[in-house]
Amino acid sequence: MSYQKEITLSLECISKEELLKRIDDKAGFVLVDTVGKYDGNRFRIKGAKTIPYPEVIDRRKELVPYNEIIIYCKHKDCVASKKVALGLKLLNVKNVKVYEGGIDEWVASNLPVEEE
């Protein structure tokens, strides 16, 4: 007889201020933009590596050399970054975090961006 087992995983999220500090400190992290040009988006956070949401899991070997992986998407209610982070955690990739504010918060705060 089959049965279901519930697994609970938590995600560590960081604020805009925490991300700014990591950028200023030039910490050994990679910032992953999962938005790309989706939904007319034109920007990514300066220095971010764009990997479209459906490709991140397959391209995880590009990320594991870093001390920390920070993933973001469009805005706080967007679930793409959270799904990617959970997928990476399930594959035992360490030190994955989510910047929930996303590109929308970053742009609204007039912080450095690059054209996508």
C-alpha positions as CSV (number, residue, x, y, z in Angstrom):
1,M,0.0,0.0,0.0
2,S,1.4,3.4,-0.9
3,Y,1.4,6.4,1.3
4,Q,2.4,10.1,1.3
5,K,5.2,11.6,3.3
6,E,5.3,15.4,3.8
7,I,8.8,17.0,3.7
8,T,9.3,20.5,5.0
9,L,12.1,22.6,3.8
10,S,12.8,26.2,4.7
11,L,14.4,28.9,2.7
12,E,16.7,31.6,3.9
13,C,15.7,35.0,2.5
14,I,17.8,38.2,2.5
15,S,16.8,41.8,2.3
16,K,17.9,44.4,-0.2
17,E,20.2,45.9,2.5
18,E,21.8,42.5,3.1
19,L,22.4,42.0,-0.6
20,L,23.9,45.5,-0.9
21,K,26.3,44.7,1.9
22,R,27.4,41.5,0.2
23,I,28.0,43.4,-3.0
24,D,29.9,46.2,-1.2
25,D,32.0,43.6,0.6
26,K,32.7,41.7,-2.6
27,A,31.7,38.5,-0.8
28,G,32.4,35.2,-2.6
29,F,28.8,34.7,-3.9
30,V,27.0,34.5,-7.1
31,L,23.8,36.4,-7.8
32,V,21.4,34.6,-10.1
33,D,18.7,36.4,-12.1
34,T,16.0,34.0,-13.0
35,V,13.9,36.6,-14.8
36,G,15.8,37.3,-17.9
37,K,13.6,39.0,-20.5
38,Y,10.5,37.5,-19.2
39,D,7.4,39.7,-19.1
40,G,9.2,42.6,-20.8
41,N,11.9,42.8,-18.2
42,R,14.9,44.9,-19.4
43,F,17.2,44.8,-16.4
44,R,19.2,42.6,-14.1
45,I,21.0,43.6,-10.9
46,K,24.5,44.8,-11.8
47,G,26.9,41.8,-11.7
48,A,24.1,39.2,-11.7
49,K,24.4,36.1,-13.8
50,T,21.2,35.5,-15.9
51,I,20.0,31.9,-15.9
52,P,16.4,31.5,-17.0
53,Y,14.2,29.8,-14.4
54,P,13.8,26.5,-16.2
55,E,17.6,26.1,-16.7
56,V,19.0,26.8,-13.3
57,I,18.8,23.2,-12.0
58,D,20.5,21.8,-15.1
59,R,23.2,24.5,-14.9
60,R,23.8,24.1,-11.1
61,K,27.5,23.1,-11.7
62,E,28.1,26.7,-12.7
63,L,27.0,27.8,-9.2
64,V,28.4,25.3,-6.7
65,P,32.0,26.8,-6.7
66,Y,30.7,29.9,-4.9
67,N,30.5,30.2,-1.2
68,E,26.9,31.4,-1.4
69,I,24.2,31.4,-4.1
70,I,21.6,34.2,-4.0
71,I,18.6,33.8,-6.4
72,Y,16.1,36.4,-7.3
73,C,13.2,36.9,-9.7
74,K,10.7,39.6,-10.5
75,H,9.1,40.6,-7.2
76,K,8.2,39.4,-3.7
77,D,5.2,37.4,-4.9
78,C,7.0,35.7,-7.7
79,V,7.7,32.0,-6.9
80,A,10.4,31.2,-9.5
81,S,13.3,32.1,-7.3
82,K,11.8,30.1,-4.4
83,K,11.2,27.0,-6.6
84,V,14.7,27.1,-7.9
85,A,16.2,27.5,-4.4
86,L,14.2,24.6,-3.1
87,G,15.2,22.5,-6.1
88,L,18.9,23.2,-5.4
89,K,18.5,22.4,-1.7
90,L,16.8,19.1,-2.6
91,L,19.9,18.3,-4.7
92,N,22.2,19.1,-1.7
93,V,23.5,22.4,-3.0
94,K,24.6,24.3,0.0
95,N,24.2,27.9,1.1
96,V,21.3,28.9,-1.2
97,K,19.4,32.1,-0.4
98,V,16.6,34.1,-2.0
99,Y,16.4,37.9,-2.4
100,E,12.7,38.2,-2.3
101,G,12.4,41.9,-3.4
102,G,13.5,41.0,-6.9
103,I,14.4,43.2,-9.8
104,D,11.2,45.3,-9.2
105,E,12.3,46.4,-5.7
106,W,15.9,46.9,-6.9
107,V,14.9,49.2,-9.8
108,A,12.3,51.1,-7.6
109,S,15.2,51.8,-5.2
110,N,17.4,53.3,-8.0
111,L,20.1,50.7,-7.4
112,P,22.7,49.7,-10.0
113,V,21.3,47.6,-12.9
114,E,22.5,46.4,-16.3
115,E,20.5,46.1,-19.5
116,E,19.3,42.6,-20.1
